[in-house]
């Protein structure tokens, strides 16, 4: 059975986040979707990491944008794995899972990030399984200018009832929001506008029970892949989404 849900940075509870082993675990558990995070190295290569600096999860220090790919490749994530490039990840994921590519653009921090991500998606022939998402909604709008067909999504840490006309304008039909802002009224608004709701993070059994009872059509994001997989298999109301 395919497990409908987004594997957040792969399977970070058991594997180093945003690494190839973490992504492979999500594939092995039959998740339908996976989320990863993209920055640009100093020499303009899209690389994967959540934070803007390498300090938290590697044996190095510094901002990603101030380190070359060669320097980044010398570091180890949690002492174990290389920092992957987006191209390496998409080659692994090709044909195996839908990918939500979160571009970590912030204003003008990464000039050309959108173009370079799109180029890799095209070159790896993974356009049909990719969705570009991000907190910087100007960046998401730029993606639509660059490509008329790629799927888009916005992320927000708050509720935004005013955003739906703009989402329609740029043909963006996924909205990831922090679970604390999810309400039946907001879920209904998203459904009325043809928006896929993406609450995050869904980690506890209590969170999962709330999803099953009130938001069964939501595309949830979780770090606890096996917990959600077991819950999903035992709740047929979720299979109708």
N, C-alpha and C positions, 0 to 999 in steps of 0.2 A: 504494500500500500504506500502511495506517495503521501508524505506528511506536509500538509499545506501550512506553510509558515516560513519566516525569514530567519535564517541562521545568521546571527549577529557577529560579524567579523569571523565567520566560520564557527568553530566550537571552542570558544575561549575558556570554558570551564575546565576542559581537559587538554587543550593544545594551545600553543602560543597564538595569540590573536593575529589576524591578518597575515597568516602564513599558509604555505601550500598544504602542510599537514592538517591544519585546522579546516581548510576548505575541503580537503579530501574526506574528512570525517563527516562533514555535512552531506556530501554526495553519498557516502556509504550508508548514512541514516535515511536516505531517500527524501530529503527535504526538497520542496519545490523551488525555494528561493534562497539566495545567499546575499548578504550585504558586505561590501568592502569599502575601504577609504583610500582616496588617492591624493597625493601631493606631487610637487615637482622638485626634483633634485636641483642642485646648483647648475648642473649642465643640462637641465631641461628634460629629464627623463621621468615619466610618471611612475611613482613608487608607492608602495602600500604601507600605511601606518595610520593609526587614528590621530595621535597627537601631532602637533606642529614641531615638537622637539623629540629627539630620540631618547632622552634621559630616562623616562619611566620604565621602558621595557627592554632596553638594550644596555650593553656594557659601554656605551659611548655617551657623549654629551654634545649638545648643539642643536640648532634648528635644521630641519631637513633642507630648507632652501639654501643653507650655507654650506652644505656638504655635497660633494660630487657622488655620482653613482658608485664609482670605485671605492670611495671612502665609506659609503653606506654599506656596501657589500662586505666590508671587512668586519662589520659589527655583527653581533648575534642577539637575536630576539630571545629573551629569557635564557640566554646562554646556550641556545640550541640551534637556531635556524637563521638563515640569511633573510634579510629584508627582500621580499620579492618585488619585481617590477609588475606593472599592470599587464604587460604583454605576457609575461610568464604565467600569471594567474589566469588570464583569459584562454590561453592555450590549454591549461589544465581543465578549465570549466566548460570549454566548448562542447556543446551537445549534451551536457550532463545536468545543468541546473540553470534556472533563471537568475540573472545577476543584477542587483541594485548597486550601481557604482556611485558612491557618495563622493562628489568632488569637493575637496576641502578649501575651495576658494573663499577668500574673505576680502572683499573689496578688490584691490589691485595687487594682492599679495603674490599671486602666481600668474603673471602675464602669459597668455597662450595656453593655459591649462586645458580649457575647454576644447580647443582645436586638437591638442595632442592626444587627449583622451579619445575623442571621436575618431582620430586617425587610427589609433590602435584597435578600437572596436571594429572599424571597417576592415583593417588589414588582417585581423584574426577571424573575420567572417562570423562575428558574434552579435551583429546588430539585432537579429530577431530574438535574442534571448537577453538583451540588455535594457536596463532602464537607468537613466541618469538622474540622480537625486541630489539635493543639497539644501543647506540652511540659507545660502546666499541666493535669493530668488532672482536677482539680476543675472547671476551666472546661469541659472536654469533657463531664463528667457533667452540668453545668448545662445544656448544650445539649440533652441528651436530655430533661431536665425541661421544657424550653421547646418541644420539637417531637418527636413520637413517631416521625417518619418519616425525618428527615434522616440521611444517612450520616455516620458519625463515624470518626475515626482518632486514635490516640495516637502521639506521637513520643517517642523516648528515646535518650539518648547512651550507654546501657548495656543489658545484657541483663536481662530481667525475667521469669523463668520462672513467677513467682507471680501474674502479672497476669491470666491468662486467665479465671479465674472472674469477676473483676470486669468484664472486657470483655464477657463473655457477659451479665452482669446489665444493663449499660447498652446492649447491642446495638451494640457497637463492633467492627468486623471488619477494621480495617487497623492495622498496627503498623509504623511507620517506625523503623528502628534504624541506628546507625552501622555501616558495613560491617565494621569491625574486630571486631564482636561476633557477626557472622553465622557460624554453624557448621551442619553438616549436622544435628546433634541439635536445635538450636534451630529450624531450618527445619522439621524433622519435627514438632516440638511445635506450631508455628503451624499447619501443615497439619491436624493432628489436631483442632485447635480451630476450624477453618474461618476462620483469620485470613489475610488477604493480607499477605505479607511485603513490606516496602518498604525495602530496603537503600539507603544513601546514604553518601557520594557515589560514583557510579560514573563515573570520568573517564578512566582509561587503558585501553588495549587489553588489558592484563593483567587489570584488574578485569573487563572485559567477558567475557574468555575464562573467568574463574572463574565468573561468573554463568551463562554458557552451559553449562558442564560440570557445575556442582553445583546451581544454583538457577534453572533455566530458567523456572519459574513466577513468579519474583519480579517485582514492579513497581518497577523501579529509578528512582532520581532522578539526573539528570545536568545539568551545565552545558554539556557538549560535545554539543550536539544532533546536528550533522551526523556526528560521529564515531560516535555510537551508532546513528544511522539507517543509515549504511553497514554497520556491523557487524550490525545486526538483519536487514537485507535478505539478508545472506550467511550467516545461521545459521538455517535452517528449524526447528531444534529449539526455538527461541524462539517460533515462530509457533503452537505447540500450546497455549500457556498460555491 
